Structures are given as structure tokens and as C-alpha cells.
């Protein structure tokens, strides 16, 4: 890993982290007092007010990767603010989730959204969807926590001589501590705190950087606008990965797949009392994510301007931590960075762990015919095993020296969420029955074919380079495969 010098002392970082952890553990303890059965753990008993879920959902999709990588990406490979093209697509995707998917899940009273696949097709598609989610979420959550562990290693553990493996174990122990009993209620409470901390940290960091550069409000706006990194829309080259329609369409279907068909995020939404409340929290949180992400990108422009003015050479994922904790800004900026980072990272890790536990318990092992005591026992064992698997995956990413965390998350999603999106799309749009035992083969072949297409796209399609819209290709291949499995009218 690249060696970065940080001005914020390890003690200051540790104290900031301890303050946050004491707060979330206290909140988790209060929330867990109302958890009396597995239903309370999985979806909060569907008694959570919609506005709390809406606040939680603003920050729920945002992790330590968002907090660190999104500001850093504006100066990498000419991306500028092109990420907003995907964000506008996200908003459309939230509307699809609110008006198409949510009513289906509520009507069927589902604990896990992948139970829809069993109701519609049978057990093989159900297990397939659950396994694809399990692998995708496990790896995606591990990538997100990996970035945080790396940052903490450079800021805290490396100066203290603590190996990375111990760092990972400490981080996973913290995630376990506040999710083991409280489940979704704890996750929603910590997500609400996370959203507030994240926004406060971003706004105050912008203020302190602008003040250090001697910029007033109007000058700050002008600096961002005139920087050359403020371009949002790219219509010039259809073959380029950042072309508007690629990014916009990828944004729509990415949020449908990674939110609407993701047990982690939909588990929050399904904790609302009814479909109407769930629809309200989805629309409000989707709209509010637009200005929040725009703030991240504005901060990114200022970080590059500041780095250029102060001779800081870092970029990408290392830029924000280098500027915030490098010693040239007031110590409060470093504290805000650490607070925002840990609030985003551990909340996202905790929610992923809870969702993985829910899906594995309800979908893969199953709860039918089991006593409440047996379900709780299984859930606790699964919770611990999944935490261990996440820790192992984080360490593997460390050995692989992964460079761009947010890019890794979306590329991973293009392959693993594609079959899930394809299965749900076919189920909702076509009422025919299929030979469901062959669905696992289709779901495996679709990502393989997608990889072959992506690897040869520039040669086969006149220089066309796939971006995250590969998710659509993957889903389309799954739909085509399922069409080939349609039963004839006289088949049972």
C-alpha cells in the first residue's frame, strides 16, 4: 500500500472512533430492547415510522467508499462530475422501486424479497437469487469495509505497529457488537445518525477548506465552476464509458438491482408499516440523494484545488484522507473526516451483515417448520460465520491491493446483480411457467457471457467500451435464457 503521512495523531483518531462507537452501541442497546422475536430482528416488526426510514435511506446506500472515493474520482481519468449522470438515473430507479416492486413485496408479506422467486417459479430460482445476493453482498460489503480498514491502518494501526489482520478483526468485532441482537432496528437508528454525521462532515469540510483558501461563498462557487472538473454531462463520444446515456441508463438499472432487488436496502424499506409509507420514504430519500452526492463532488473539486495549492500529490481514494488529516488544515477537519468515514463504513457494514443473515436464514436454510427458538439459534450462528467470511474477504482484498474501491463495487454489481435483475424482470413481465431446475445454469452462464462480450467489445463493436451498463447486458442474457426455458402449454 502507498505510504501516506497523516498529521492527525493516532490518539485523536482513536478518541473520535471511541466516541462514535459508544454512541451507536448505546443506540443499539436501546433499539434492541424491543426485539422479541425473529420478525423484529429481520424487519423491525414493520412498526418503524416512514420518516425515520426516509432519513436512514438517504445515507443507507452510501458507505466509506462513497465518502472517500466519490470526492476523489472527479480528478481521475477526466471523470469530473460525470457521476451525477448516474445519480439522475438513480432517481428514476427509485420511482420504479416505489411503484412497481414495493407493492409486490408488501402484498406477499415477505421477510426476504427473494421469496418472490419461489412463489413465481419454484425453489431453484429462489435459491439461485439468494446465493447470487449472498456472494455479491458479501464481496461488495467487504470491498467497502476494506477501504476503511486501509485508511485506519495508515492513520492509526500502522503507527502503533498493529498488523492489518488485527485491524480487520477489531473492525468486524465492532460491527458484530451493535447488530448481533438489535438487527434492523439498530441498523435504522445508526443509519439515521450516519446520514446526519455524513452531511455535517461534508458541509463543514467544504467550509474549512474554502476558508483556508481565502474564498467566500461566491468565490467558492466560482472556483468549483471554473476548475475544469465541474463538467456533468458528456454527450460527445458514445463509445466512451462516461457517455451520458450509458451512465443514465446504468444508474436506473443499478439502483433497481442494488436497492430494489437487494435484501440489505429493501429490508429497511419493508420495515415501514405499509406499502404507502414505504413508497414515501423511497421517493424522499431518492430525491435527497441528488444534492447530497452533488455536495460530495463539489468537495472533490475543492480537494483537488487545495491539493494543488499546497503541493499535496495524492489523488483518487487517497486524496480526501491526505488533505483532511495531513496537518495543513485545522484538526477539526481531520476529526470530521474520521467521524464521517466511520459512521458511513460501520453502518453500511452492519446493515450488510444483518441482511446477509436474514437472507441466509430465510432463503437458503429456510424457516418453515422450525420453532422460534431454532430460528434464533440458527440466526446467531449464521451471523457469526458471515462476519468471519467478511473478515477473510477484506484480508484477501488487502493482499490483492485493490486500487479503486467504488469502481470495484459497481463492476462487481454488473456481474452478480445481473442474473437477479433478469429473473425478477422475467417474473414481473411474463406470466409463463418455466423449467425452473435449469435457472441456476442460466444465472451462471449470463455473467460468463457478459465478461466475454465486455472483453471483446472494442474489437467487435467498433471501439465501443462497456461501463456499468454491462449490468443490462447481463440481465438481458438472463431473460433470454429464461425465455428458452418456457414450458409449452401442455407441459406441467
Secondary structure, DSSP 8 states (H G I E B T S, - for coil): ------SS-HHHHHHHHHHHHHHHHHHHHHHHTT--SHHHHHHGGG---HHHHHHHHHHHT--HHIIIIIHHHTTSTT-TTTHHHHHHHHHHHHHHIIIIIHHHHHHTT-SSTTHHHHHHT-HHHHHHHHHHHHHHHHHHHHHHHHHHHHHHIIIIITTTT--HHHHHHHHHHHHHHHHTTTTHHHHHHHHHHHHHHHHHHHHHHHHHHHHHTT--HHHHHHHHHTSS-------S-TTSTT-HHHHHHHHHHHHIIIIIT-HHHHHHHTTSSSHHHHHHHHHHHHHHHHHHHHHHHHHHHHHHHHHHHHT----THHHHHHHHTSSSS-HHHHHHHHHHHHHHHHHHHHHHHHHHHHHIIIIII--TT--HHHHHHHHHHHHHHHHHHHHHHHHHHHHHT---HHHHHHHHHHHHTHHHHHHHHHHHH----B-GGGHHHHHHHHHHHHHHHHHHHHHHTTT----TTHHHHHHHHHHHHHHTTB--TT--
